[in-house]
Amino acid sequence: SLGSAEEAGAAVAAESSTGTWTTVWTDGLTS
């Protein structure tokens, strides 16, 4: 799960302007 969280963190930084990070982050938490 740590890998997913780290991956989501990267997505947050990359997609912060689009808001897509919310989906990636949620997916990481559920995964």
PDB file of N, H, CA, C and O in Angstrom:
ATOM      1  N   SER A   1       0.838  -1.211   0.000  1.00  0.00           N
ATOM      2  CA  SER A   1       0.000   0.000   0.000  1.00  0.00           C
ATOM      3  C   SER A   1       0.868   1.254   0.000  1.00  0.00           C
ATOM      4  O   SER A   1       0.469   2.305  -0.502  1.00  0.00           O
ATOM      5  N   LEU A   2       2.063   1.120   0.574  1.00  0.00           N
ATOM      6  H   LEU A   2       2.387   0.266   0.982  1.00  0.00           H
ATOM      7  CA  LEU A   2       2.968   2.261   0.623  1.00  0.00           C
ATOM      8  C   LEU A   2       3.354   2.699  -0.784  1.00  0.00           C
ATOM      9  O   LEU A   2       3.467   3.893  -1.061  1.00  0.00           O
ATOM     10  N   GLY A   3       3.555   1.725  -1.668  1.00  0.00           N
ATOM     11  H   GLY A   3       3.463   0.755  -1.443  1.00  0.00           H
ATOM     12  CA  GLY A   3       3.897   2.041  -3.047  1.00  0.00           C
ATOM     13  C   GLY A   3       2.782   2.806  -3.724  1.00  0.00           C
ATOM     14  O   GLY A   3       3.031   3.739  -4.487  1.00  0.00           O
ATOM     15  N   SER A   4       1.542   2.406  -3.440  1.00  0.00           N
ATOM     16  H   SER A   4       1.340   1.648  -2.820  1.00  0.00           H
ATOM     17  CA  SER A   4       0.391   3.075  -4.037  1.00  0.00           C
ATOM     18  C   SER A   4       0.297   4.509  -3.544  1.00  0.00           C
ATOM     19  O   SER A   4      -0.006   5.421  -4.312  1.00  0.00           O
ATOM     20  N   ALA A   5       0.559   4.701  -2.252  1.00  0.00           N
ATOM     21  H   ALA A   5       0.805   3.960  -1.628  1.00  0.00           H
ATOM     22  CA  ALA A   5       0.492   6.035  -1.667  1.00  0.00           C
ATOM     23  C   ALA A   5       1.567   6.927  -2.266  1.00  0.00           C
ATOM     24  O   ALA A   5       1.325   8.096  -2.565  1.00  0.00           O
ATOM     25  N   GLU A   6       2.763   6.358  -2.438  1.00  0.00           N
ATOM     26  H   GLU A   6       2.959   5.408  -2.195  1.00  0.00           H
ATOM     27  CA  GLU A   6       3.865   7.119  -3.013  1.00  0.00           C
ATOM     28  C   GLU A   6       3.546   7.486  -4.455  1.00  0.00           C
ATOM     29  O   GLU A   6       3.820   8.599  -4.904  1.00  0.00           O
ATOM     30  N   GLU A   7       2.968   6.538  -5.167  1.00  0.00           N
ATOM     31  H   GLU A   7       2.746   5.634  -4.803  1.00  0.00           H
ATOM     32  CA  GLU A   7       2.590   6.754  -6.556  1.00  0.00           C
ATOM     33  C   GLU A   7       1.522   7.836  -6.643  1.00  0.00           C
ATOM     34  O   GLU A   7       1.565   8.709  -7.509  1.00  0.00           O
ATOM     35  N   ALA A   8       0.558   7.757  -5.717  1.00  0.00           N
ATOM     36  H   ALA A   8       0.523   7.048  -5.013  1.00  0.00           H
ATOM     37  CA  ALA A   8      -0.516   8.742  -5.684  1.00  0.00           C
ATOM     38  C   ALA A   8       0.054  10.115  -5.376  1.00  0.00           C
ATOM     39  O   ALA A   8      -0.395  11.120  -5.926  1.00  0.00           O
ATOM     40  N   GLY A   9       1.050  10.155  -4.491  1.00  0.00           N
ATOM     41  H   GLY A   9       1.415   9.339  -4.044  1.00  0.00           H
ATOM     42  CA  GLY A   9       1.680  11.423  -4.135  1.00  0.00           C
ATOM     43  C   GLY A   9       2.303  12.078  -5.353  1.00  0.00           C
ATOM     44  O   GLY A   9       2.215  13.293  -5.531  1.00  0.00           O
ATOM     45  N   ALA A  10       2.934  11.266  -6.190  1.00  0.00           N
ATOM     46  H   ALA A  10       3.006  10.279  -6.046  1.00  0.00           H
ATOM     47  CA  ALA A  10       3.541  11.778  -7.412  1.00  0.00           C
ATOM     48  C   ALA A  10       2.462  12.297  -8.347  1.00  0.00           C
ATOM     49  O   ALA A  10       2.635  13.316  -9.016  1.00  0.00           O
ATOM     50  N   ALA A  11       1.345  11.581  -8.383  1.00  0.00           N
ATOM     51  H   ALA A  11       1.204  10.753  -7.840  1.00  0.00           H
ATOM     52  CA  ALA A  11       0.234  11.979  -9.238  1.00  0.00           C
ATOM     53  C   ALA A  11      -0.346  13.304  -8.772  1.00  0.00           C
ATOM     54  O   ALA A  11      -0.734  14.144  -9.584  1.00  0.00           O
ATOM     55  N   VAL A  12      -0.402  13.483  -7.449  1.00  0.00           N
ATOM     56  H   VAL A  12      -0.088  12.800  -6.790  1.00  0.00           H
ATOM     57  CA  VAL A  12      -0.920  14.728  -6.882  1.00  0.00           C
ATOM     58  C   VAL A  12      -0.094  15.902  -7.384  1.00  0.00           C
ATOM     59  O   VAL A  12      -0.643  16.931  -7.777  1.00  0.00           O
ATOM     60  N   ALA A  13       1.210  15.750  -7.369  1.00  0.00           N
ATOM     61  H   ALA A  13       1.656  14.914  -7.050  1.00  0.00           H
ATOM     62  CA  ALA A  13       2.104  16.818  -7.794  1.00  0.00           C
ATOM     63  C   ALA A  13       1.995  17.068  -9.292  1.00  0.00           C
ATOM     64  O   ALA A  13       2.124  18.201  -9.755  1.00  0.00           O
ATOM     65  N   ALA A  14       1.756  15.999 -10.041  1.00  0.00           N
ATOM     66  H   ALA A  14       1.652  15.079  -9.665  1.00  0.00           H
ATOM     67  CA  ALA A  14       1.706  16.106 -11.497  1.00  0.00           C
ATOM     68  C   ALA A  14       0.351  16.562 -12.009  1.00  0.00           C
ATOM     69  O   ALA A  14       0.268  17.266 -13.016  1.00  0.00           O
ATOM     70  N   GLU A  15      -0.718  16.162 -11.317  1.00  0.00           N
ATOM     71  H   GLU A  15      -0.651  15.591 -10.499  1.00  0.00           H
ATOM     72  CA  GLU A  15      -2.067  16.442 -11.802  1.00  0.00           C
ATOM     73  C   GLU A  15      -2.819  17.467 -10.958  1.00  0.00           C
ATOM     74  O   GLU A  15      -4.025  17.650 -11.120  1.00  0.00           O
ATOM     75  N   SER A  16      -2.096  18.137 -10.052  1.00  0.00           N
ATOM     76  H   SER A  16      -1.116  17.989  -9.920  1.00  0.00           H
ATOM     77  CA  SER A  16      -2.744  19.074  -9.135  1.00  0.00           C
ATOM     78  C   SER A  16      -3.544  20.138  -9.871  1.00  0.00           C
ATOM     79  O   SER A  16      -4.542  20.640  -9.356  1.00  0.00           O
ATOM     80  N   SER A  17      -3.103  20.482 -11.078  1.00  0.00           N
ATOM     81  H   SER A  17      -2.292  20.074 -11.497  1.00  0.00           H
ATOM     82  CA  SER A  17      -3.766  21.542 -11.829  1.00  0.00           C
ATOM     83  C   SER A  17      -5.056  21.064 -12.491  1.00  0.00           C
ATOM     84  O   SER A  17      -5.911  21.869 -12.859  1.00  0.00           O
ATOM     85  N   THR A  18      -5.185  19.752 -12.639  1.00  0.00           N
ATOM     86  H   THR A  18      -4.490  19.097 -12.340  1.00  0.00           H
ATOM     87  CA  THR A  18      -6.358  19.223 -13.338  1.00  0.00           C
ATOM     88  C   THR A  18      -7.386  18.672 -12.369  1.00  0.00           C
ATOM     89  O   THR A  18      -8.571  18.587 -12.693  1.00  0.00           O
ATOM     90  N   GLY A  19      -6.937  18.298 -11.179  1.00  0.00           N
ATOM     91  H   GLY A  19      -5.975  18.367 -10.915  1.00  0.00           H
ATOM     92  CA  GLY A  19      -7.848  17.741 -10.193  1.00  0.00           C
ATOM     93  C   GLY A  19      -7.969  16.234 -10.330  1.00  0.00           C
ATOM     94  O   GLY A  19      -8.685  15.594  -9.560  1.00  0.00           O
ATOM     95  N   THR A  20      -7.280  15.668 -11.297  1.00  0.00           N
ATOM     96  H   THR A  20      -6.699  16.188 -11.923  1.00  0.00           H
ATOM     97  CA  THR A  20      -7.320  14.224 -11.514  1.00  0.00           C
ATOM     98  C   THR A  20      -6.699  13.484 -10.340  1.00  0.00           C
ATOM     99  O   THR A  20      -6.998  12.312 -10.110  1.00  0.00           O
ATOM    100  N   TRP A  21      -5.839  14.166  -9.602  1.00  0.00           N
ATOM    101  H   TRP A  21      -5.596  15.118  -9.789  1.00  0.00           H
ATOM    102  CA  TRP A  21      -5.156  13.538  -8.463  1.00  0.00           C
ATOM    103  C   TRP A  21      -6.143  12.958  -7.458  1.00  0.00           C
ATOM    104  O   TRP A  21      -5.832  11.984  -6.773  1.00  0.00           O
ATOM    105  N   THR A  22      -7.334  13.552  -7.366  1.00  0.00           N
ATOM    106  H   THR A  22      -7.587  14.343  -7.923  1.00  0.00           H
ATOM    107  CA  THR A  22      -8.334  13.066  -6.410  1.00  0.00           C
ATOM    108  C   THR A  22      -8.723  11.631  -6.731  1.00  0.00           C
ATOM    109  O   THR A  22      -8.876  10.804  -5.833  1.00  0.00           O
ATOM    110  N   THR A  23      -8.881  11.343  -8.014  1.00  0.00           N
ATOM    111  H   THR A  23      -8.756  12.015  -8.744  1.00  0.00           H
ATOM    112  CA  THR A  23      -9.243   9.998  -8.448  1.00  0.00           C
ATOM    113  C   THR A  23      -8.092   9.032  -8.206  1.00  0.00           C
ATOM    114  O   THR A  23      -8.294   7.917  -7.724  1.00  0.00           O
ATOM    115  N   VAL A  24      -6.895   9.466  -8.542  1.00  0.00           N
ATOM    116  H   VAL A  24      -6.731  10.371  -8.934  1.00  0.00           H
ATOM    117  CA  VAL A  24      -5.711   8.619  -8.367  1.00  0.00           C
ATOM    118  C   VAL A  24      -5.487   8.325  -6.895  1.00  0.00           C
ATOM    119  O   VAL A  24      -5.188   7.194  -6.511  1.00  0.00           O
ATOM    120  N   TRP A  25      -5.636   9.370  -6.068  1.00  0.00           N
ATOM    121  H   TRP A  25      -5.878  10.288  -6.380  1.00  0.00           H
ATOM    122  CA  TRP A  25      -5.419   9.218  -4.626  1.00  0.00           C
ATOM    123  C   TRP A  25      -6.437   8.242  -4.044  1.00  0.00           C
ATOM    124  O   TRP A  25      -6.077   7.350  -3.275  1.00  0.00           O
ATOM    125  N   THR A  26      -7.701   8.409  -4.407  1.00  0.00           N
ATOM    126  H   THR A  26      -7.994   9.133  -5.031  1.00  0.00           H
ATOM    127  CA  THR A  26      -8.754   7.528  -3.905  1.00  0.00           C
ATOM    128  C   THR A  26      -8.504   6.095  -4.359  1.00  0.00           C
ATOM    129  O   THR A  26      -8.688   5.150  -3.592  1.00  0.00           O
ATOM    130  N   ASP A  27      -8.088   5.943  -5.598  1.00  0.00           N
ATOM    131  H   ASP A  27      -7.938   6.711  -6.222  1.00  0.00           H
ATOM    132  CA  ASP A  27      -7.806   4.620  -6.135  1.00  0.00           C
ATOM    133  C   ASP A  27      -6.653   3.979  -5.372  1.00  0.00           C
ATOM    134  O   ASP A  27      -6.661   2.776  -5.112  1.00  0.00           O
ATOM    135  N   GLY A  28      -5.662   4.794  -5.016  1.00  0.00           N
ATOM    136  H   GLY A  28      -5.656   5.771  -5.227  1.00  0.00           H
ATOM    137  CA  GLY A  28      -4.523   4.293  -4.256  1.00  0.00           C
ATOM    138  C   GLY A  28      -4.938   3.823  -2.873  1.00  0.00           C
ATOM    139  O   GLY A  28      -4.431   2.820  -2.372  1.00  0.00           O
ATOM    140  N   LEU A  29      -5.868   4.556  -2.253  1.00  0.00           N
ATOM    141  H   LEU A  29      -6.280   5.371  -2.660  1.00  0.00           H
ATOM    142  CA  LEU A  29      -6.329   4.202  -0.912  1.00  0.00           C
ATOM    143  C   LEU A  29      -7.131   2.911  -0.929  1.00  0.00           C
ATOM    144  O   LEU A  29      -7.003   2.077  -0.033  1.00  0.00           O
ATOM    145  N   THR A  30      -7.967   2.752  -1.962  1.00  0.00           N
ATOM    146  H   THR A  30      -8.071   3.430  -2.690  1.00  0.00           H
ATOM    147  CA  THR A  30      -8.806   1.560  -2.054  1.00  0.00           C
ATOM    148  C   THR A  30      -7.976   0.350  -2.465  1.00  0.00           C
ATOM    149  O   THR A  30      -8.305  -0.783  -2.113  1.00  0.00           O
ATOM    150  N   SER A  31      -6.905   0.591  -3.206  1.00  0.00           N
ATOM    151  H   SER A  31      -6.638   1.511  -3.492  1.00  0.00           H
ATOM    152  CA  SER A  31      -6.056  -0.494  -3.652  1.00  0.00           C
ATOM    153  C   SER A  31      -5.115  -0.905  -2.521  1.00  0.00           C
ATOM    154  O   SER A  31      -4.305  -1.816  -2.691  1.00  0.00           O
TER     155      SER A  31
END
